[in-house]
Every structure is written in structure tokens, then in C-alpha cells.
Amino acid sequence: MIKDSVIKELEKILGQGLITEDTELSGYAVDGAVPQILAVPGSVEEVAEVIKIAAENSLAVVVRGGGTKMGLGNSPQRLDLVLSTQRLDAITDMDTANLTVTVQAGVWFSGLQDALSGQENRCYLPVSSSGPQEGEICSEREHMGCFVPLDPPLAKRATFGGIVAANSSGPRRLLHGTVRDMLLGVRYVDARGRIIGMGGKTVKNVSGYDVSKLMIGSMGTLGVICEMTLRLLPLPETASTMVAGFRAMDEAFELVDKIMSSKLTPAAIEVFDSKVEEKIGVGLQETAQGSRFFVAVLAEGAAEAVRRICSDTAQMAKDAGAQGSMLVGEEGQFRFWAEYGELCNPERWGEPPPVLIRLSCPISRLMGLLSSASQEADSLNLEAGIFAHAGSGVGRVILQSRNDRADFQAGIFKWTGRMLEKCLEVGGNLVVEGADYPWKGELPLWGISRPDFDILKRIKREVDPEGIFSPGRFVAGI
């Protein structure tokens, strides 16, 4: 139990930002572990004070943003305090002239995109959560706004702190890259309660670890990310999405290969199956009856280049044996990409709860890996849905039981074991991104521990010697 004296210290700092009521704390449980305290600091300085007290009293801390990635990783070895970044919600610097923005960790992804795009230009932001507004008119190119060229899963609820901490990126990584390419600097609180800035436009560079990059994907194990500076890009002149349907996976990937070997530069190339198509509701089945696999290609940029990408892709799809293809209209593509980003939300799949697996491998081996994933699921009588960043070598598989079978657990264990072996054979890995089951901890949640994970352990011991940040949740039990 946390001492009353510690609670009083925290209360002096946070006031109403300190929650100790059991009824509220239960909503912030991490894999079933309920914290004794919820801290909701309103400034970076308050974060530092909270962490200083936590360190002095050996309190285990888990950081929470929008909650979209809380199911990722091992159950915490211990949990005393959850620190929420929801009040760290300020855009501290928006320098569109120099294409940079600085935001606090609790800023919503969709909110910043709307703020950056301006009042006249949201119609050209394919993954904006709000979509075009009634009566909105797209302005001329020179008056357009900017955007952060990321499109993480669950974008409506994701915060920037969580996006950086989880290294979360989406389909447009093909053209624009990942968080590593966008992040210029971070400001964070370390395990001693010190505020440290690294890199970027408005924070001081210091020698030592490149923390700006080290914090990416650290899953809250090295410190509390409080503020970050990101690159911006001007909004594209226009955007279009073309979707083609195919009878077989190899035909779908034939189109992918044709695009990747051409001079076209689409923003995203996604492959998904009919089970996923039902959730998105793209409506292609009307013109491509019998299609089991689909390829979605997002083109954005100058109008002439977008038209070229779409027309050439449509012809390539026909040559690859497409059953049919369609251009998703301007309003339709808002819905399409928003729905696509929600595929990682377990609530979208109903009962029983799904298990979400991420597979990674060299691009050339992705089709074979996804084909094996589907075949293994069929052999174990599992219901599988597949969607993948085909141009990046990252695929996801949604697994559910058929007819609420009692042996679902055994089937999942066999499937993950077999697929981990296949991933390793092709130089890839497997990560369990979501599994709301008591036996989650028996799965290979982070795949296989590679030799370089020893480096991560040494870094963890150096920057968090007492192990107060998310103990045991990360790779290899870090």
C-alpha cells in the first residue's frame, strides 16, 4: 500500500488531478492490474514532481495517453501509479512557415491535424477524423495548410505521446516514413524526476544517448514523454484512393509488385481480405463479385500526378486479373481510411474478443507469410482476417474462434508458435498487439528475443536503475 504521507504529497502537487477512488481507478487497469493512484498532471513540471516522489518511494509507474496501446506488451510486474497525459494537451509552437510543430504528449492526433489543415483545406486530408465540413471549399494550392504525415491506427483516440512511445504508424509510411522520420526532438522526464530535452527546434541538444530516437518505441520504459517537435508537410493538392478486387492473394500481390517496380509513388498500398472488407464497407463487391482479396492504393499530391497514379494502377490491376476496380470518391475515402484505421480496435470485431497479431518480414516474403497465416488458421479452425502494409513488409492478422469453441486457446497457441517459426525463417518477427484473455502472458508477446535486446537491458539499467517505469512490460521483460 502507498503511504498516506505520499498521497498527501501528491495531492499538494496535483489537487483534483489525483484520483484514488476505486470506482475510477478500475477504468485504468493494465492487463487486469488496478493502480492505487491515478495522477493527471497539468504541466511538465508537475510530471517531474510526481516522478520524483515515485522514485523516492519506489512506486511502479505506467504512463497512459489515449489508451489505444495499453493492451500491447506483458502484464506489469507491479503497478502502483498510472500517470495520464490527458491534461498535457497544448500545442506549444506551430511554425508552419518552417514546417515544424511542437506539441505536448496528450494532444490528440486528429485534433492537431484539424488545427494544422486550416479552415478551408480539410477536404484534402485523407485521414482527418472530422472529414470535410459542410460548405467547405478547397482553396488554391498556395493557401493550403500543413499536416503531420502519419496515420496511426485508432487515430481518433491516439495521442502524440503514445504514437511516439509505441512507434505507431500506418499505411502512409510507404511514402512518408515512420515516426523516426518525423520526430525532431523530445522533452521528457527521466526516472529521477529531471526534465530533459533532446534535439529539435526549441529544445537543447546534449551529448550522450540520442534520446530523441531512443524514446521512439520505448513503450514508456525509459521516461515520460511530455513534449515533442515534429516535421510537417504542406497538404497535398488532392488525393484519390483506388481499390481493386481479386480472386486470389497472388493476383493481388502481382498488382503490388507491378506498382512497386514502376515509377509510380503512391502514398499507401494496402492488401486486405474479404473478411476485412466487410468491416470497412468499401462496396466493391457490387462490381467485383467473388473477390477474396483487395488492394487499396492511395495517391496524393499534384492533381496530374494523382490522376496518373490512379489510371496506371487501374490498368495494372486489370492486367493482374482484377475482378473489378473503383475510385473511392472524395467523401468516401475519408470514411474508408478512417474505418481502415479502426481495424485494430477489438470492439469492431465483436464477441468473442479477437487476438491481433502483427507480422513483419522483408517485403518480398510478405505474401508467403500471409498465405501461411491464412492456411494455418484454416487448419486450426480459426477465423482469420488479414490486412497489410504491402509496400512495407508489415501485416496484421485478426484471429477469432468459430462457434465460440472451447479449444480456441489451444488453437491460438499452436498458430502463434508455428507462425513465429515461419517469421524467423524469413528474417521477420511476430508481435501480439492485442489479446484480452487471462492466458495472454503465455503467448510470445514480443516474438523472439534477439541478441540486440541485451543492449536494451543495459540502457534500461542505466536510465531507470530502480525499474520504476512499466516494469516487465517491454521486450524480454524490460
C-alpha positions in Angstrom: 0.0 0.0 0.0 1.1 3.5 -0.7 1.7 5.5 2.4 -0.8 8.3 3.4 2.1 10.7 3.6 3.0 10.0 -0.1 -0.6 10.5 -1.2 -0.7 13.9 0.7 2.5 15.0 -1.1 1.0 14.1 -4.5 -2.3 15.8 -3.5 -0.4 19.1 -2.8 1.1 18.9 -6.3 -1.9 17.7 -8.3 -5.0 18.8 -6.4 -8.0 17.4 -8.2 -5.6 15.7 -10.6 -5.0 13.0 -8.1 -7.6 10.2 -8.2 -7.8 7.5 -5.5 -11.4 6.3 -5.8 -11.6 2.6 -6.6 -14.5 3.1 -9.0 -12.5 5.4 -11.2 -9.2 3.5 -10.9 -10.7 0.3 -12.3 -11.0 2.0 -15.6 -7.3 2.5 -15.7 -6.3 -1.1 -15.1 -3.4 -2.5 -17.1 -4.0 -6.1 -18.1 -6.1 -6.6 -15.0 -3.7 -4.8 -12.6 -5.5 -1.9 -11.0 -3.4 1.1 -9.8 -3.6 2.5 -6.4 -3.3 6.1 -7.7 -4.2 7.9 -10.9 -2.1 11.0 -11.5 -3.2 13.6 -14.1 -0.6 16.3 -14.1 -1.3 19.6 -15.9 2.3 20.6 -16.7 5.7 19.2 -17.4 6.8 20.5 -14.0 4.0 18.6 -12.3 5.1 15.4 -14.1 8.6 15.9 -12.9 7.4 16.3 -9.3 5.2 13.2 -9.5 8.0 11.1 -10.9 10.5 12.4 -8.2 8.1 11.3 -5.5 7.5 7.9 -7.2 11.3 7.4 -7.5 11.9 8.3 -3.8 9.2 5.8 -2.7 9.9 3.0 -5.3 6.5 3.3 -6.9 5.9 1.5 -10.2 4.6 3.9 -12.9 2.8 3.2 -16.1 2.1 6.1 -18.5 -1.2 6.3 -20.3 -2.2 8.6 -23.2 -5.3 7.8 -25.2 -5.2 4.2 -24.1 -5.1 2.7 -27.7 -1.9 0.7 -27.0 -2.5 -0.3 -23.4 -3.1 -3.9 -24.5 0.4 -4.2 -26.0 3.1 -5.9 -24.0 3.4 -8.0 -20.9 1.4 -7.5 -17.8 3.3 -5.2 -15.4 5.3 -7.0 -12.7 3.9 -4.4 -10.3 1.8 -1.3 -10.6 1.3 1.5 -8.1 0.6 4.6 -10.2 -0.8 5.3 -13.6 0.2 8.7 -15.0 -2.3 10.1 -17.5 -1.1 12.7 -20.1 -4.7 13.9 -20.9 -4.1 17.4 -19.4 -0.8 17.8 -21.3 -2.8 18.9 -24.3 -1.2 22.2 -25.5 0.2 22.9 -29.0 3.1 24.9 -27.8 4.6 26.0 -31.1 3.1 25.9 -34.6 5.6 27.2 -37.1 4.0 26.3 -40.5 6.4 28.6 -42.3 9.3 26.4 -41.3 7.2 23.2 -41.3 7.6 22.3 -37.6 5.2 21.9 -34.8 5.7 21.3 -31.1 3.0 19.6 -29.1 2.6 18.1 -25.6 2.1 14.4 -25.2 -1.7 14.5 -24.6 -2.5 16.3 -27.8 -5.0 14.2 -29.9 -3.6 13.2 -33.3 -6.9 14.1 -35.1 -7.1 17.4 -33.3 -3.7 18.6 -34.4 -4.4 17.6 -38.0 -7.5 19.7 -38.0 -5.7 22.6 -36.5 -2.9 22.4 -39.0 -5.1 21.9 -42.0 -6.9 25.3 -41.6 -10.5 26.1 -42.1 -10.6 25.8 -45.8 -8.4 22.7 -46.5 -9.7 19.8 -44.5 -11.2 18.3 -47.7 -7.7 17.3 -48.8 -6.7 15.5 -45.6 -7.5 11.8 -46.3 -7.3 10.5 -42.8 -8.7 13.5 -40.9 -11.1 12.3 -38.3 -13.6 15.1 -39.0 -13.6 14.9 -42.8 -14.9 17.7 -44.9 -17.2 20.2 -43.4 -20.5 21.2 -45.0 -20.0 24.2 -47.3 -16.2 23.9 -47.1 -14.4 24.9 -50.3 -10.8 23.8 -51.1 -8.6 26.8 -51.6 -5.8 27.3 -54.1 -2.5 25.5 -53.5 -0.6 28.5 -52.1 -3.2 28.9 -49.3 -3.3 25.3 -48.2 -2.4 24.1 -44.7 0.0 21.5 -43.3 -0.2 18.1 -41.8 1.9 15.6 -39.8 2.4 12.8 -42.4 1.5 9.9 -40.1 -1.7 7.9 -39.9 -1.5 5.7 -36.9 -4.2 3.1 -36.1 -7.1 4.3 -34.0 -6.2 7.9 -35.0 -9.4 9.4 -33.4 -8.2 8.4 -29.9 -4.4 8.3 -30.3 -2.2 11.0 -28.6 1.1 12.1 -29.8 2.9 10.8 -26.7 1.5 7.4 -27.3 2.3 7.5 -31.0 5.9 8.2 -30.3 6.2 5.7 -27.4 4.6 2.9 -29.4 6.3 3.9 -32.7 2.8 3.8 -34.2 2.5 4.3 -38.0 0.0 3.4 -40.7 -0.4 2.9 -44.4 1.2 6.2 -45.5 4.6 5.1 -44.1 5.2 3.9 -47.6 5.7 7.4 -48.9 6.4 9.5 -45.8 8.2 7.1 -43.5 7.6 6.4 -39.8 7.8 8.3 -36.5 11.6 8.1 -36.7 11.5 10.2 -39.9 9.1 12.8 -38.4 10.5 13.4 -34.9 13.0 16.2 -34.5 13.2 16.3 -30.7 11.6 15.4 -27.4 11.3 16.7 -23.9 10.8 14.1 -21.2 11.0 13.4 -17.5 13.6 10.8 -16.5 13.5 8.3 -13.6 14.9 10.9 -11.2 12.3 13.5 -12.0 14.5 15.6 -14.1 13.2 17.4 -17.2 15.5 16.7 -20.2 15.3 18.0 -23.7 17.0 16.4 -26.8 17.2 17.6 -30.4 14.6 19.6 -32.2 13.9 23.2 -32.9 13.2 24.6 -29.4 14.9 22.2 -27.1 18.6 22.0 -26.2 20.9 19.3 -27.7 23.0 17.5 -25.2 25.7 14.8 -25.5 25.1 11.1 -24.8 22.3 8.9 -26.0 20.3 10.1 -28.9 17.2 10.1 -26.8 15.0 11.6 -29.5 15.3 8.3 -31.3 15.7 6.2 -28.2 12.3 7.2 -26.9 10.6 6.0 -30.1 9.0 2.7 -29.4 10.3 2.6 -25.8 6.7 1.9 -24.6 7.1 4.2 -21.5 10.0 2.2 -20.1 12.6 4.9 -20.2 10.7 8.0 -19.1 7.6 10.1 -19.5 7.5 11.8 -22.9 6.0 15.2 -22.3 6.6 17.2 -25.4 7.9 16.6 -29.0 8.8 18.5 -32.1 7.7 17.1 -35.4 8.2 17.8 -39.1 5.3 19.0 -41.2 4.5 18.8 -44.8 2.2 21.0 -46.9 -1.2 19.5 -47.6 -1.3 17.7 -50.9 -3.2 19.4 -53.7 -5.6 16.5 -54.0 -5.9 12.8 -53.2 -7.7 9.7 -54.5 -8.0 6.1 -53.5 -8.3 3.2 -55.9 -9.5 -0.2 -54.8 -9.2 -3.4 -56.9 -10.6 -6.8 -56.1 -9.1 -10.2 -56.9 -10.0 -13.9 -56.6 -6.6 -14.9 -55.2 -3.9 -13.5 -53.0 -1.2 -14.0 -55.6 -3.1 -11.8 -58.1 -3.4 -9.1 -55.5 0.3 -9.2 -54.8 1.0 -9.2 -58.6 -0.5 -5.8 -58.7 1.6 -4.7 -55.7 4.7 -5.9 -57.4 3.8 -4.1 -60.6 3.4 -0.8 -58.7 6.5 -1.2 -56.6 8.6 -1.9 -59.7 7.2 1.1 -61.6 8.0 4.8 -61.3 4.7 5.5 -59.5 4.9 6.9 -56.0 1.6 6.2 -54.2 1.3 7.2 -50.5 0.0 3.8 -49.5 -0.6 0.3 -50.9 -2.7 -1.9 -48.6 -3.8 -5.5 -49.1 -6.8 -7.0 -47.2 -9.2 -9.9 -47.5 -13.0 -10.1 -47.8 -13.5 -10.5 -44.0 -11.8 -7.1 -43.5 -13.6 -5.6 -46.5 -16.9 -6.4 -44.7 -15.8 -4.2 -41.8 -14.7 -1.3 -44.0 -17.7 -1.4 -46.2 -16.0 -0.1 -49.4 -18.7 -1.5 -51.6 -16.5 -3.1 -54.2 -18.3 -6.4 -54.1 -21.0 -5.0 -56.3 -18.6 -4.6 -59.2 -16.1 -7.3 -58.2 -18.2 -10.2 -57.2 -16.3 -13.2 -55.9 -13.3 -11.2 -54.9 -11.5 -12.6 -51.8 -8.6 -10.1 -51.7 -8.4 -6.4 -52.3 -5.7 -3.8 -53.0 -6.2 -0.2 -51.9 -3.8 2.4 -53.4 -3.8 6.0 -52.0 -2.4 8.7 -54.3 -1.8 12.2 -53.1 0.0 15.2 -54.4 -0.4 17.3 -57.6 -3.7 16.7 -59.4 -1.9 15.5 -62.6 0.3 13.0 -60.7 -2.7 11.7 -58.7 -4.6 11.1 -62.0 -1.6 9.3 -63.5 -1.2 7.0 -60.5 -4.8 6.1 -60.4 -5.1 5.5 -64.1 -1.9 3.4 -64.4 -2.9 1.5 -61.3 -6.3 0.6 -62.7 -4.6 -0.7 -65.9 -2.1 -2.7 -63.9 -4.9 -4.2 -61.8 -6.7 -5.2 -65.0 -3.5 -6.8 -66.3 -3.1 -8.7 -63.0 -6.6 -10.2 -63.3 -8.7 -7.9 -61.2 -12.4 -8.7 -61.0 -13.1 -5.0 -60.9 -11.8 -1.7 -59.6 -13.2 1.6 -58.4 -12.2 5.1 -57.4 -13.4 5.9 -53.9 -15.0 9.3 -54.0 -13.6 12.3 -52.0 -16.1 11.9 -49.2 -15.9 8.1 -49.4 -12.2 8.0 -48.9 -12.5 9.8 -45.6 -14.7 7.1 -44.4 -12.6 4.4 -46.0 -9.3 5.3 -44.3 -11.0 6.1 -41.0 -12.6 2.7 -41.0 -9.3 1.1 -42.1 -7.6 2.7 -39.1 -10.2 1.3 -36.7 -9.4 -2.3 -37.7 -7.1 -2.6 -34.7 -10.0 -1.8 -32.4 -11.1 -5.1 -30.9 -14.6 -3.7 -30.3 -15.1 -3.6 -34.1 -14.9 -7.4 -34.3 -17.5 -8.2 -31.7 -17.5 -11.3 -29.5 -15.6 -13.4 -28.7 -12.7 -10.9 -28.4 -10.1 -11.2 -31.2 -6.4 -11.8 -30.9 -4.5 -9.2 -33.0 -1.1 -10.3 -34.4 1.5 -8.2 -36.2 3.8 -10.0 -38.6 6.9 -8.3 -40.1 9.3 -9.6 -42.7 11.2 -8.5 -45.9 8.7 -7.1 -48.4 9.4 -9.9 -50.9 8.3 -12.5 -48.3 5.1 -10.9 -47.1 2.8 -12.7 -49.4 4.1 -16.1 -48.5 3.9 -15.2 -44.8 0.3 -14.0 -45.0 -0.6 -17.1 -47.1 0.8 -19.3 -44.4 -1.1 -17.4 -41.7 -4.4 -18.0 -43.5 -3.7 -21.7 -44.1 -2.6 -22.3 -40.5 -5.8 -20.6 -39.3 -7.9 -22.8 -41.5 -6.2 -25.9 -40.3 -6.8 -25.0 -36.7 -10.4 -23.9 -37.4 -9.7 -20.3 -36.6 -11.5 -17.3 -38.2 -8.8 -15.1 -39.7 -8.9 -11.6 -41.2 -5.8 -10.2 -42.9 -4.7 -6.6 -43.7 -1.2 -5.5 -44.6 1.1 -2.6 -45.5 2.1 -4.4 -48.7 4.8 -1.9 -49.6 6.4 -2.1 -46.1 6.5 -5.7 -45.1 4.1 -5.4 -42.2 0.9 -7.5 -42.0 -1.7 -8.0 -39.3 -4.0 -10.9 -38.7 -7.2 -10.8 -36.6 -8.0 -14.2 -35.1 -11.3 -15.3 -33.6 -12.8 -18.6 -32.7 -15.5 -20.2 -34.8 -18.7 -21.0 -33.0 -17.2 -19.9 -29.6 -15.1 -23.1 -29.5 -13.7 -24.1 -26.1 -10.3 -25.1 -27.7 -9.7 -21.6 -29.0 -6.8 -21.1 -26.6 -5.0 -24.2 -27.8 -5.6 -23.1 -31.4 -4.1 -19.7 -30.8 -1.0 -21.2 -29.0 -0.4 -23.6 -32.0 -0.9 -20.8 -34.5 1.4 -18.3 -32.9 4.1 -21.0 -32.4 4.0 -22.1 -36.0 3.9 -18.5 -37.4 6.7 -17.4 -35.2 8.9 -20.1 -36.7 7.9 -19.1 -40.2 8.6 -15.4 -39.4 12.1 -16.3 -38.2 12.7 -18.4 -41.2 12.3 -15.3 -43.5 14.1 -12.9 -41.2 11.0 -11.4 -39.6 9.2 -11.4 -36.3 5.8 -11.6 -34.6 4.2 -9.4 -32.0 0.9 -9.9 -30.2 -0.7 -6.5 -30.3 -3.9 -7.4 -28.5 -5.3 -10.4 -26.6 -7.9 -9.8 -23.9 -7.6 -13.2 -22.3 -6.2 -14.5 -19.0 -3.7 -16.7 -20.9 -2.3 -13.7 -22.8 1.0 -14.0 -20.9 1.6 -17.5 -22.2 1.9 -16.2 -25.8 5.1 -15.0 -27.4 4.0 -11.3 -27.0 7.2 -9.8 -28.4 8.2 -12.7 -30.6 11.8 -13.9 -30.2 14.4 -12.0 -28.2 17.3 -11.1 -30.4 20.9 -10.5 -29.3 20.5 -6.7 -29.5 17.9 -6.9 -26.7 20.8 -7.1 -24.3 21.7 -3.6 -25.3 18.1 -2.5 -24.4 18.5 -4.1 -21.0 21.8 -2.2 -20.4 20.2 1.1 -21.5 17.2 0.4 -19.2 19.5 -0.2 -16.2 21.4 3.0 -17.0 18.4 5.4 -17.3 16.0 3.7 -14.9 18.1 1.8 -12.4 15.3 1.3 -9.9 12.9 0.0 -12.6 10.0 2.3 -11.8 8.8 2.7 -15.4 6.5 0.0 -16.7 8.4 -2.8 -15.0 8.4 -6.0 -17.1 6.1 -4.8 -19.8 8.5 -4.4 -22.7 10.7 -6.8 -24.8 12.5 -9.5 -22.8 10.8 -8.5 -19.6 12.4 -5.0 -19.5 
